[in-house]
Amino acid sequence: MPKQKFPEAEARLFSRVFICMKCGGRVKASPAKVKARKINCRKCKSKQLRAIHKDRKV
């Protein structure tokens, strides 16, 4: 039986969350700043970020 999805939880977990493509670190920032490459990863200082996937494929 699938779990019920709450909009509040979805917004908290997936809204404005980006993943570093080199080390996998998570950064919460505005999409405009990420697109302009003004945000970098805290761990490896890379500017290559992608949006978090909302569903995991197993």
C-alpha positions as CSV (number, residue, x, y, z in Angstrom):
1,M,0.0,0.0,0.0
2,P,1.6,3.3,-1.1
3,K,2.1,6.0,1.5
4,Q,0.1,9.2,1.3
5,K,2.1,12.2,0.1
6,F,1.8,15.4,2.0
7,P,2.4,18.6,0.1
8,E,4.2,20.2,3.1
9,A,6.7,17.3,3.3
10,E,7.2,17.3,-0.5
11,A,8.0,21.0,-0.4
12,R,10.4,20.7,2.5
13,L,12.3,17.7,1.0
14,F,12.4,18.6,-2.7
15,S,11.8,22.3,-3.1
16,R,15.0,24.3,-3.8
17,V,17.3,21.3,-3.1
18,F,20.2,20.6,-5.4
19,I,22.8,17.8,-5.5
20,C,26.5,18.2,-6.4
21,M,27.4,16.1,-9.4
22,K,30.9,15.4,-8.2
23,C,30.5,14.5,-4.5
24,G,26.8,14.1,-3.9
25,G,26.5,16.9,-1.4
26,R,23.1,18.6,-0.8
27,V,22.6,22.3,-1.1
28,K,19.4,24.3,-0.5
29,A,19.4,27.4,-2.7
30,S,17.3,29.4,-5.1
31,P,17.1,28.0,-8.7
32,A,18.0,31.3,-10.2
33,K,21.3,31.5,-8.3
34,V,22.2,27.9,-9.2
35,K,21.5,28.5,-12.8
36,A,23.7,31.6,-12.8
37,R,26.4,29.4,-11.1
38,K,26.6,31.7,-8.0
39,I,26.2,28.8,-5.6
40,N,28.9,26.1,-5.0
41,C,29.1,22.9,-3.1
42,R,30.1,23.2,0.5
43,K,32.2,20.0,0.4
44,C,34.2,20.2,-2.9
45,K,33.5,23.8,-4.0
46,S,32.2,22.6,-7.4
47,K,29.5,24.6,-9.2
48,Q,28.1,21.6,-11.0
49,L,24.7,21.2,-9.3
50,R,21.5,19.4,-10.4
51,A,18.0,19.3,-9.0
52,I,17.2,16.4,-6.7
53,H,15.2,13.5,-8.2
54,K,11.7,13.3,-6.6
55,D,11.4,9.5,-6.9
56,R,14.1,6.9,-6.5
57,K,14.4,4.2,-9.1
58,V,15.3,0.9,-7.5
